[in-house]
């Protein structure tokens, strides 16, 4: 009898705790909406991306695995019309630090975006500032993209499907580990460093898996106008015909014969010990893509 009575009170206490938890959840969710939590988060994200960010869809409190919000329709850049949007995500999860939140401030800890698209050609800088100055990126524990499309040519056809991109422990002028997988094209990992003093993003210890063929090297993104991508890769053996057959189909008319539709200047140098193509094997081969790179460091400005 005593045991049954104690069990009854334990169940009552548990029910009361759950009711309290649900009540706190409802109050916090209401506070986020009525007290401007959505607008504060939009402001924080806008400062990080250097462009206007809007959260136009659902907006819900998230308690697990971390405190934050989740929702739909995160829009970056543009004037509110679809043909001017720089980036769009149909789903998002954003974790915020607890202590600033208790004081009515929103500070982002990590961001996860999925099912979206990016239009690099629509990137606009803030006023006449250099390209790097438009994006002020504070430290972030994790930034993740899933199932995104990168639209390289605005007139259609040239689209890359990013299955995943993950950057961990990012801070300006500090190396951060990243991994990238582009569907039917490449899987890559290494580290990146955003050098704000030189307006350069360095990529080091790169390892590319191009449909089973491995290349290693380094790269650089020089934040000029337009941006320039310098790449230097080496490998032991490379089958060019097998790689070409694995490439995703793209409309050649959309990409343009001179790459004039691409929103960046790409310069690449490939050194392979053995190159196979058309039944012929060549050894000690150097291939150049785009304009010739300097013989100096890959991150040189020339």
C-alpha positions, 0 to 999 in steps of 0.5 A, a space after each residue: 500500500 505504501 509502495 503504491 502511494 509512493 509510486 502515485 506521488 512519483 507519477 504526479 511529480 513526473 507529470 507536473 515536471 513534464 507540464 512545467 517543461 512544456 509550459 517553459 517551452 511554450 513561453 520561450 517559443 512565444 517570447 521568440 516571436 513576440 519579443 523580436 527573437 526572429 528579427 534579432 536572429 535575422 540581424 545576427 545572420 545578416 551581420 555574418 553573411 554581409 547581406 540581408 537575411 530573412 526568415 520567412 517561413 516557420 520559426 520554432 524553438 529547438 531544445 535538443 540537441 542544443 538550444 536554438 531554432 528551426 524552421 523553413 525559408 531562410 533567404 540571403 540577399 536580394 530584394 525579396 524577389 526569387 530572381 535576385 536571391 543569392 541563397 535560399 534554404 528550405 530548412 534550417 537549424 540554428 543553435 544559439 549560446 544560452 548565456 547571451 540569450 538570457 540577456 535578450 541577445 542572440 549569438 549563433 553557435 552553429 548553422 545547418 542548412 538543407 535543401 537549397 540553392 546558391 547563385 554565386 553570380 548574384 553576390 553583391 558587396 556592401 557599397 564599394 568595399 572589397 569583396 572580403 569586407 562584405 562578409 564578417 564571419 565570427 567564430 562558429 562551431 559548425 556550418 553545414 550544408 546538405 543537398 544544395 545546388 550551386 547555379 554556375 550559369 544564370 541561363 541554366 544548365 551549369 548546376 553542381 549538386 552539393 550533397 554535403 559541405 561541413 566546416 568545423 571550428 571556424 574563425 578568421 585567420 585560423 585553420 578550420 577543417 572542412 569536407 565537401 562532396 559534390 554529387 557525381 563529381 568530387 569528394 574533398 577534404 582539407 583545411 581552409 583559412 580566411 586571411 582577412 589581411 590579404 582578402 584570401 581564402 587558403 585551402 591546404 592539405 587537399 585530397 580530392 577523390 574524382 570518381 575514384 581517382 585521387 589528387 592532392 594539393 592546395 588552392 586559393 580563392 582571391 577575393 577580387 572582382 571577379 573572384 579568382 580561384 587558383 588550384 594546384 594538384 598532383 597525382 600519380 596516375 590519372 585516366 582522363 577518359 574515365 573522369 570525363 565520362 563520370 562528369 555530370 551532363 551540362 548544357 554547353 550553351 549555358 556554360 559558354 565556350 569561354 566560361 564568360 558566364 562563370 562568376 569567377 576566374 579559374 586557373 588550375 595546374 595539374 601535375 601527374 606522373 602518368 596520364 592516360 587518354 585515348 589509348 595513349 599513356 603520357 608520363 610527367 605531364 603538366 596540364 593548365 586550365 584557364 590563364 597561366 598561373 605564376 610560378 610563385 605561390 598558389 596564393 600569389 596575387 599575380 
